[in-house]
């Protein structure tokens, strides 16, 4: 079903994955977040894009501590590179 949803709309796959990252940081799902983040990095998406996906949720659905966690998770999968 996920593949069908991704193929059905105008958003590209990377944008959809970045949206998923935002949702995962909001729900505190670290393992899934890191799986999706690693996939994006492997596909050439910049670490800064992952960080922005975390940050854009701030104030809408995510608390400061969740943002902090998400940024740490990005650092975990990138080795802390910026």
LOMIGU-57043 format. One line per 10 residues: their letters; for each residue x, y, z of N, C-alpha, C, O. Coordinates in pm, 1 decimal. Each point is the difference from the previous one (the first is absolute). Example, Ala and Ser with C-alpha at 12.3 -4.5 7.8 and 13.67 -1.06 7.14 Angstrom:
AS> 1319.0:-569.0:780.0:-89.0:119.0:0.0:90.0:120.0:0.0:103.6:-1.9:66.5 ~ -138.6:106.9:-138.5:82.0:119.0:6.0:-77.0:109.0:73.0:50.9:110.8:16.9
REM end
This chain:
XXXXXXXXXX> 81.0:-117.9:0.0:-81.0:117.9:0.0:86.7:126.4:0.0:-31.1:97.7:-68.0 ~ 140.8:-101.3:145.6:88.9:116.7:6.4:52.6:37.2:-137.6:2.8:118.0:-34.9 ~ 39.0:-216.2:-43.6:50.3:27.5:-134.4:-106.8:63.9:-87.7:29.4:89.7:-79.0 ~ -152.2:-135.4:92.9:-110.0:55.9:-78.8:-24.7:145.8:37.6:-22.5:84.1:-87.0 ~ 26.7:-54.5:216.1:-20.1:137.9:45.5:111.6:89.9:-52.0:-26.2:110.5:-47.5 ~ 150.0:-157.2:56.2:113.1:79.3:-48.5:-10.6:28.3:-148.9:33.8:109.3:-45.3 ~ -80.3:-207.0:-30.6:-10.1:14.8:-145.3:-122.0:80.3:-43.6:-4.4:47.8:-113.3 ~ -93.4:-32.2:199.8:-127.5:58.9:-39.9:-1.6:152.5:-2.7:-87.8:59.0:-62.9 ~ 182.0:5.2:129.3:-6.9:145.6:11.7:114.3:71.5:-67.4:88.1:-62.9:-58.6 ~ -89.6:194.7:67.0:101.7:80.2:-68.5:133.8:11.7:73.6:98.0:47.0:-57.8
XXXXXXXXXX> -92.9:-89.2:185.0:124.6:12.7:76.0:99.5:-107.6:-40.6:-37.0:-115.2:-22.5 ~ 164.6:154.4:13.4:103.1:-99.4:-31.3:29.5:-84.4:123.5:-40.3:33.7:111.3 ~ 110.6:-142.8:-132.9:26.0:-96.9:107.3:77.4:61.4:116.0:-29.2:-29.5:115.9 ~ 127.5:114.3:-145.1:79.1:59.8:108.0:-84.7:93.4:85.2:13.3:1.4:122.4 ~ -99.0:75.4:-185.1:-88.6:88.6:76.5:-90.6:-81.9:90.8:-20.7:35.7:116.0 ~ -32.7:-143.8:-167.5:-85.6:-87.3:81.3:76.7:-57.5:118.1:-53.8:-7.5:110.5 ~ 177.1:-32.8:-131.8:81.4:-53.9:108.9:31.7:107.2:104.0:2.7:-28.8:119.6 ~ 21.1:151.6:-164.1:26.3:108.7:93.9:-123.7:29.7:84.4:11.4:29.6:118.9 ~ -128.3:-37.5:-179.6:-124.4:15.6:76.2:-10.9:-111.1:104.0:-38.8:24.1:114.3 ~ 73.3:-145.3:-155.0:-3.4:-113.3:93.4:94.9:24.5:117.0:-33.3:-32.9:113.9
XXXXXXXXXX> 151.5:90.4:-139.9:92.8:31.4:109.3:-64.4:94.0:100.7:12.1:-19.8:120.9 ~ -80.1:121.5:-170.7:-67.3:93.6:88.9:-102.6:-70.4:87.4:-10.5:27.6:119.5 ~ -64.1:-117.5:-179.0:-100.0:-74.7:76.9:66.6:-90.5:103.1:-48.2:-12.9:112.6 ~ 157.4:-48.5:-150.8:67.8:-92.8:90.6:63.6:71.6:118.1:0.4:-53.4:110.9 ~ 52.9:172.0:-131.9:55.9:74.0:114.0:-112.1:42.9:93.5:18.2:2.2:121.7 ~ -132.8:31.5:-177.0:-114.5:41.0:81.4:-49.9:-114.3:87.8:-41.8:21.7:113.7 ~ 46.5:-143.4:-167.4:-47.2:-115.3:77.8:110.2:-63.7:83.4:-25.8:-92.9:76.4 ~ 149.3:142.5:-90.6:110.9:-52.4:79.4:48.1:-136.5:-43.3:55.4:-75.2:80.3 ~ -76.0:42.5:-206.4:36.4:-132.4:-51.2:143.1:2.3:-55.2:21.3:12.6:-120.6 ~ 74.2:-24.6:209.8:141.7:12.6:-35.1:46.2:-103.4:-101.3:67.4:35.3:-96.8
XXXXXXXXXX> -101.2:-160.2:116.1:49.1:-104.8:-89.8:-48.9:21.8:-143.2:78.2:-9.4:-94.7 ~ -205.0:37.9:79.1:-53.6:23.7:-134.2:56.0:128.2:-60.0:29.2:5.8:-119.4 ~ -14.4:96.5:202.3:59.4:125.0:-45.9:138.0:-26.0:-60.2:31.0:46.4:-109.7 ~ 50.9:-121.2:183.1:135.7:-26.2:-46.7:1.1:-85.3:-126.2:85.9:19.0:-86.1 ~ -179.0:-111.9:73.6:-9.5:-81.0:-121.4:-28.1:89.5:-120.2:66.8:-10.8:-102.9 ~ -165.1:98.6:116.0:-35.2:90.4:-109.9:112.3:99.7:-26.9:29.2:30.8:-115.6 ~ 33.2:19.3:220.5:108.9:95.6:-17.0:117.7:-63.4:-73.1:57.9:62.0:-89.2 ~ -22.3:-183.3:125.4:110.9:-69.1:-67.9:-32.9:-22.0:-147.6:86.4:15.0:-86.5 ~ -210.5:-50.4:58.6:-42.0:-20.8:-138.7:16.8:129.4:-80.4:51.3:-1.4:-111.9 ~ -94.8:111.3:169.9:13.3:128.0:-69.3:145.8:37.7:-21.6:36.5:45.8:-108.3
XXXXXXXXXX> 46.3:-64.1:208.6:142.0:30.7:-14.9:63.8:-85.8:-108.4:80.1:49.6:-79.2 ~ -114.5:-176.2:75.3:53.1:-91.8:-101.1:-40.3:45.0:-140.4:73.7:-20.9:-96.4 ~ -191.5:82.9:86.1:-49.1:47.0:-128.9:49.3:140.4:-34.9:-42.3:58.7:-99.6 ~ 132.0:-5.9:182.5:63.8:127.9:-31.7:-67.1:124.0:56.8:37.6:111.8:-35.2 ~ -135.5:-129.5:121.6:-64.9:114.7:63.4:94.2:54.7:107.5:57.7:-76.2:77.6 ~ -42.9:207.2:-73.8:92.1:64.0:94.3:-50.0:-11.0:143.8:-120.1:2.1:26.9 ~ 215.9:-13.8:63.9:-33.8:-6.1:141.9:-76.3:124.5:44.3:-85.7:-8.3:87.9 ~ 115.5:122.9:-147.4:-72.2:121.9:34.6:-148.2:-9.2:-35.3:-82.9:61.3:67.3 ~ 48.3:-135.8:-170.5:-140.6:-20.5:-35.1:-69.9:-82.1:108.2:-115.9:25.5:32.7 ~ 186.4:-123.8:22.4:-56.2:-79.8:108.9:-22.5:88.3:121.9:-103.5:-9.2:65.9
XXXXXXXXXX> 200.5:94.7:-36.3:-14.3:90.6:114.1:-119.1:94.6:-19.2:-75.4:26.2:93.7 ~ 59.7:24.4:-216.0:-112.7:89.0:-25.7:-132.9:-72.6:15.6:-96.6:57.2:50.5 ~ 91.2:-182.7:-93.5:-122.9:-78.7:16.4:-37.5:-12.2:147.1:-118.1:-1.8:34.6 ~ 218.5:-6.6:51.7:-24.9:-3.5:144.6:-46.8:137.4:47.9:-98.9:11.2:72.5 ~ 170.1:91.7:-113.5:-25.8:134.1:51.9:-134.1:58.3:-43.4:-60.8:76.0:75.4 ~ 13.3:-109.9:-195.1:-126.1:59.9:-46.7:-120.2:-46.0:81.9:-106.6:61.3:-7.1 ~ 122.3:-167.4:84.0:-111.1:-46.0:83.8:-11.6:79.9:129.0:-101.4:-8.0:69.3 ~ 205.3:85.2:-36.7:2.7:73.7:127.2:-114.0:100.6:7.2:-22.1:77.6:-92.9 ~ -48.0:-80.0:201.6:-108.4:93.6:22.4:-132.0:-43.6:-60.7:-105.9:48.3:40.1 ~ 111.3:-138.7:-135.9:-122.9:-50.0:-60.5:-46.1:-125.7:73.5:-114.5:-9.7:43.9
XXXXXXXXXX> 205.8:-85.6:-31.7:-36.5:-127.3:63.1:106.5:-50.6:95.7:-24.3:-94.9:74.7 ~ 140.2:155.7:-75.5:114.5:-56.1:70.0:53.0:95.7:106.0:5.4:121.1:-21.1 ~ 33.2:-176.3:133.8:55.8:79.4:109.6:149.7:21.5:-20.6:62.9:-63.1:-84.9 ~ -7.8:154.0:165.2:143.9:26.0:-7.5:80.9:-126.4:28.2:99.6:-26.0:-67.4 ~ -141.3:-51.7:165.6:77.1:-120.7:34.3:-7.8:-103.4:-113.1:97.4:-71.0:-25.1 ~ -210.7:61.8:-42.5:-10.0:-91.7:-114.0:89.3:46.9:-114.5:62.8:-81.8:-67.2 ~ -56.8:212.9:44.9:88.3:55.2:-103.1:144.7:-34.0:34.1:76.6:-43.7:-85.9 ~ -40.6:64.1:211.0:135.5:-31.9:44.4:31.9:-147.2:-24.8:107.2:-33.2:-50.4 ~ -200.6:-54.5:86.1:19.6:-143.2:-24.8:20.5:-26.1:-149.0:93.3:-70.4:-38.6 ~ -179.8:126.7:-44.4:9.2:-22.5:-143.8:132.0:46.8:-57.9:58.3:-67.8:-84.6
XXXXXXXXXX> -10.4:183.3:129.4:128.8:49.6:-48.9:113.9:-91.4:45.0:96.4:-20.3:-73.9 ~ -107.4:-34.2:194.1:100.1:-97.1:46.3:-5.5:-127.3:-85.3:103.8:-58.6:-30.5 ~ -223.4:16.3:-7.6:-13.2:-119.4:-84.4:64.7:22.7:-136.4:63.4:-90.0:-55.1 ~ -79.9:211.0:0.8:67.4:32.0:-126.7:150.5:-9.2:20.0:70.4:-58.4:-82.4 ~ -21.0:115.6:191.1:144.2:-7.7:28.5:45.1:-145.4:15.8:109.8:-35.7:-42.7 ~ -193.5:-48.0:103.5:34.6:-141.3:15.7:20.6:-68.5:-135.4:95.0:-76.4:-17.3 ~ -183.1:103.5:-77.4:9.7:-67.6:-129.8:100.8:62.9:-93.6:41.1:-62.0:-98.1 ~ -0.6:185.0:127.5:100.0:66.4:-85.2:137.7:2.2:62.4:95.7:47.2:-61.4 ~ -85.0:-97.2:181.3:127.2:7.9:69.8:27.6:140.3:50.9:114.4:35.6:28.1 ~ -220.8:44.1:-16.5:14.2:136.5:50.5:49.3:99.5:-102.7:35.1:112.5:35.5
XX> -31.5:-151.2:-163.0:50.1:90.4:-103.8:-103.8:103.9:-35.6:-120.4:-24.1:8.5 ~ 168.3:137.6:-47.7:-89.6:110.7:-40.2:32.0:45.1:-139.2:-64.0:91.7:-51.4
REM end
